């Protein structure tokens, strides 16, 4: 049940991101649900591989390159779905930052729940 609630709240967070960030567009709640699932899958499968492969760059930039990886994952998810669109890298960076912040709030809220 917690997994389902987290997925639903992440989809609502994507709708908030689309409202707050110019360049991020979510057409419907169904698109937000699909995008939240795809972002979650990309973060679980592809992100750890990219983090290991880019470890030297991440170390040189003192971890700031992880923001780039998050933005690329966010942008890649928009390329896989029709109802979720990110217009460019800077929109993806801003959108991924807001989405990550909301995700932290969701995780904290669900821990206490």
PAZAPA-4460 file (N, C-alpha, C; in steps of 0.05 Angstrom, whole numbers, plus 32768, in hexadecimal, padded with zeros to 4 digits):
% residues 113
    n_x    n_y    n_z   ca_x   ca_y   ca_z    c_x    c_y    c_z   seq   type   mol
   8010   7FE8   8000   8000   8000   8000   8011   8019   8000     1      X     A
   8028   8019   800F   8039   8030   8010   8045   8036   7FF5     2      X     A
   804C   8021   7FE6   8058   8025   7FCC   8044   8033   7FB9     3      X     A
   802B   802A   7FBA   8016   8036   7FAA   8012   8053   7FB1     4      X     A
   8012   8059   7FCB   800E   8075   7FD4   8026   8086   7FCB     5      X     A
   803E   807C   7FCD   8055   808B   7FC4   8054   8091   7FA6     6      X     A
   804C   807D   7F97   804A   8081   7F7A   8035   8097   7F73     7      X     A
   801E   8096   7F81   800A   80A9   7F7C   8013   80C5   7F84     8      X     A
   8021   80C8   7F9B   802A   80E2   7FA4   8041   80EC   7F92     9      X     A
   8051   80DA   7F87   8066   80E3   7F74   8059   80ED   7F5A    10      X     A
   8043   80E1   7F52   8035   80EA   7F3A   8029   8106   7F3F    11      X     A
   801E   810A   7F57   8014   8125   7F5E   802B   8139   7F5F    12      X     A
   8042   8130   7F69   805A   8142   7F6A   8062   814A   7F4D    13      X     A
   805F   8138   7F3A   8065   813F   7F1F   8052   8154   7F14    14      X     A
   8039   8152   7F1C   8026   8167   7F14   802E   8182   7F20    15      X     A
   8038   8182   7F39   8041   819B   7F46   805A   81A5   7F37    16      X     A
   806C   8193   7F2F   8084   819B   7F20   807B   81A8   7F06    17      X     A
   8068   819C   7EF8   805F   81A8   7EDF   8053   81C3   7EE3    18      X     A
   8046   81C7   7EFA   803A   81E1   7EFF   804F   81F6   7F06    19      X     A
   8064   81EE   7F15   8078   8201   7F1E   808E   8207   7F0A    20      X     A
   8095   81F3   7EFA   80AD   81F6   7EEA   80A6   81FA   7ECC    21      X     A
   80AE   8210   7EC1   80A9   8214   7EA4   80BA   8200   7E94    22      X     A
   80AE   81F5   7E80   80BC   81E2   7E6F   80B5   81C5   7E76    23      X     A
   80A7   81C0   7E8C   809E   81A5   7E94   8080   81A4   7E90    24      X     A
   8077   8190   7E81   805B   818E   7E7B   8051   8172   7E80    25      X     A
   803B   8170   7E90   802E   8156   7E95   8011   815A   7E8C    26      X     A
   8008   8149   7E7A   7FEE   814E   7E6E   7FD6   8144   7E7F    27      X     A
   7FDA   812F   7E90   7FC4   8124   7E9F   7FCF   8115   7EB7    28      X     A
   7FBD   810D   7EC9   7FC4   80FD   7EE0   7FCF   80E2   7ED7    29      X     A
   7FC3   80D7   7EC2   7FCD   80BD   7EB8   7FEA   80C0   7EAD    30      X     A
   7FEF   80D6   7EA0   800B   80DB   7E96   801E   80DE   7EAE    31      X     A
   8014   80EB   7EC3   8025   80EF   7EDB   802B   80D5   7EE8    32      X     A
   8017   80C3   7EEA   801B   80A9   7EF5   802F   8098   7EE5    33      X     A
   802C   8099   7ECB   803F   808B   7EBA   805B   8097   7EBC    34      X     A
   805D   80B1   7EBD   8078   80BE   7EBF   8085   80B8   7EDA    35      X     A
   8075   80B8   7EF0   8080   80B1   7F0A   808B   8095   7F0A    36      X     A
   807D   8082   7EFD   8086   8067   7EFC   80A0   8065   7EEB    37      X     A
   80A1   8072   7ED5   80B9   8071   7EC3   80D0   807F   7ED1    38      X     A
   80CC   8095   7EDE   80E2   80A2   7EED   80EC   8090   7F03    39      X     A
   80DA   8083   7F11   80E2   8070   7F26   80F2   8059   7F1B    40      X     A
   80EA   804E   7F05   80F9   8038   7EF8   8114   8041   7EEF    41      X     A
   8115   8058   7EE2   812F   8062   7ED9   8142   8067   7EF0    42      X     A
   8137   8072   7F05   8147   8078   7F1D   8151   805E   7F2A    43      X     A
   8141   8049   7F29   8149   8030   7F36   815C   8020   7F25    44      X     A
   815A   8021   7F0A   816A   8010   7EF9   8181   801F   7EEC    45      X     A
   817C   8035   7EE0   8191   8043   7ED0   81A2   8056   7EE0    46      X     A
   8197   8063   7EF4   81A6   8077   7F04   81BE   806B   7F12    47      X     A
   81BC   8054   7F1F   81D4   8049   7F2C   81EB   8043   7F18    48      X     A
   81E4   803B   7F01   81F8   8035   7EEC   8206   804F   7EE4    49      X     A
   81F6   8064   7EDF   8201   807E   7ED7   8212   808A   7EEE    50      X     A
   820A   8086   7F06   8219   8091   7F1D   8235   8084   7F1E    51      X     A
   8236   806A   7F1A   8250   805C   7F1B   8261   8064   7F03    52      X     A
   8255   8066   7EEB   8264   806C   7ED3   826F   8089   7ED4    53      X     A
   8261   809B   7EE1   826A   80B7   7EE2   8276   80BE   7EFD    54      X     A
   827F   80AB   7F0C   828A   80B0   7F26   82A2   80C3   7F25    55      X     A
   82B5   80C1   7F12   82CB   80D5   7F12   82C1   80F1   7F0E    56      X     A
   82AE   80F6   7EFD   82A3   8111   7EF8   8295   811A   7F11    57      X     A
   8286   8108   7F1E   8277   810F   7F36   828B   8117   7F4D    58      X     A
   82A1   8109   7F4F   82B5   810F   7F63   82C2   812A   7F5E    59      X     A
   82C8   8130   7F45   82D5   8149   7F3E   82C2   8161   7F43    60      X     A
   82A9   815D   7F3E   8295   8172   7F42   8289   8172   7F5E    61      X     A
   8295   8162   7F70   828C   8160   7F8B   826E   8159   7F8E    62      X     A
   8265   8147   7F7C   824A   813D   7F7D   8236   814C   7F6E    63      X     A
   823D   8163   7F63   822A   8173   7F54   8221   8166   7F3A    64      X     A
   8231   8154   7F2F   8229   8147   7F17   8211   8135   7F1B    65      X     A
   820B   812D   7F33   81F3   811D   7F39   81D9   812C   7F31    66      X     A
   81DA   8147   7F33   81C3   8157   7F2A   81BF   8154   7F0C    67      X     A
   81D5   8152   7EFE   81D3   814E   7EE1   81C7   8133   7EDA    68      X     A
   81D0   811F   7EE9   81C5   8104   7EE5   81A7   8103   7EEB    69      X     A
   819F   8110   7F00   8182   8111   7F07   8173   8120   7EF0    70      X     A
   817E   8135   7EE6   8170   8144   7ED1   816E   8133   7EB8    71      X     A
   8183   8124   7EB1   8183   8113   7E9A   816E   80FC   7E9D    72      X     A
   816B   80F2   7EB5   8157   80DD   7EB9   813B   80E8   7EB6    73      X     A
   8137   8100   7EC0   811D   810E   7EBE   8117   8113   7EA1    74      X     A
   812B   811D   7E92   8128   8123   7E76   8123   8109   7E65    75      X     A
   8131   80F4   7E6C   812E   80DA   7E5E   8112   80CF   7E62    76      X     A
   8107   80D2   7E7A   80EC   80C9   7E7F   80D8   80D8   7E6D    77      X     A
   80DD   80F2   7E68   80CB   8101   7E57   80CD   80F8   7E3A    78      X     A
   80E4   80ED   7E32   80E8   80E3   7E17   80DA   80C9   7E12    79      X     A
   80D4   80BA   7E28   80C7   80A0   7E26   80A9   80A1   7E26    80      X     A
   809E   80B8   7E2F   8081   80BA   7E33   8075   80D0   7E22    81      X     A
   805C   80CC   7E1A   804F   80E0   7E09   8042   80F7   7E19    82      X     A
   8038   80F1   7E31   802A   8106   7E40   803B   8115   7E53    83      X     A
   8055   8111   7E53   8068   811E   7E64   807E   8129   7E53    84      X     A
   8081   8144   7E54   8095   8151   7E43   80A6   8165   7E53    85      X     A
   80C0   8163   7E4E   80D3   8176   7E59   80E1   8184   7E42    86      X     A
   80E1   819E   7E41   80EA   81AD   7E29   8108   81AE   7E25    87      X     A
   8118   81AA   7E3A   8135   81AC   7E37   8143   81A5   7E50    88      X     A
   815E   81A7   7E4F   816E   819F   7E66   8169   81B0   7E7E    89      X     A
   8167   81CA   7E7B   8163   81DC   7E92   8148   81D7   7E9F    90      X     A
   8134   81D2   7E8F   8119   81CB   7E9A   811B   81B0   7EA9    91      X     A
   812A   819E   7E9D   812E   8183   7EAB   813C   8186   7EC5    92      X     A
   8151   8198   7EC6   8160   819C   7EDE   814E   81A8   7EF4    93      X     A
   813F   81BD   7EED   812E   81CA   7F01   8117   81B6   7F09    94      X     A
   810C   81A9   7EF6   80F6   8196   7EFC   8100   817F   7F0D    95      X     A
   8118   8175   7F08   8122   815E   7F18   8129   8168   7F34    96      X     A
   8132   8180   7F38   8137   818B   7F52   811E   818D   7F63    97      X     A
   8109   8199   7F56   80EF   819C   7F65   80E3   8180   7F6A    98      X     A
   80E4   816E   7F57   80D9   8153   7F5A   80E8   8144   7F70    99      X     A
   8102   8147   7F71   8112   813A   7F86   810B   8145   7FA2   100      X     A
   8108   815F   7FA4   8101   816C   7FBD   80E5   8162   7FC7   101      X     A
   80D2   8160   7FB4   80B8   8156   7FBB   80B9   8139   7FC2   102      X     A
   80CA   812A   7FB4   80CE   810D   7FBB   80D9   8109   7FD7   103      X     A
   80EB   811B   7FDF   80F5   8119   7FFB   80DF   811F   800F   104      X     A
   80CE   8132   8009   80B8   8138   801B   80A4   8120   801C   105      X     A
   809F   8114   8006   808D   80FD   8005   8099   80E6   8015   106      X     A
   80B3   80E1   8012   80BF   80CB   8021   80BE   80D0   803F   107      X     A
   80C4   80E9   8047   80C2   80F0   8063   80A6   80ED   806E   108      X     A
   8093   80F6   805E   8077   80F4   8067   806E   80D6   806A   109      X     A
   8077   80C5   8057   806F   80A9   8058   807E   809A   806E   110      X     A
   8095   80A3   8076   80A3   8097   808D   8094   809A   80A7   111      X     A
   8089   80B1   80AA   807A   80B7   80C3   805D   80AB   80C2   112      X     A
   8055   80A3   80AA   8039   809A   80A7   8037   807C   80AD   113      X     A
***
